[in-house]
Amino acid sequence: MEIENPLEILKITVSAATPVVLFALGVLINNSIKKSERSTSLRSEIYKLIGGDLNDIYSFTSHLLASGKNSAHLA
């Protein structure tokens, strides 16, 4: 098979490269999704450990801020 036309060479090159590029993109996307899932799982585990304490801290600071606003109006 003799190819003399540069356009034909380009067509064959693109035809051969397309599956390789699509495979590489698929692998990259799959790895990204798995990394995101691990991150979400880790975040969930951390919140299970400290969630109650965070709620206590939030409630305490909210109470202090609310108390401070009320006392400022009384002065």
Helices and strands as residue ranges (DSSP letters): H 6-74
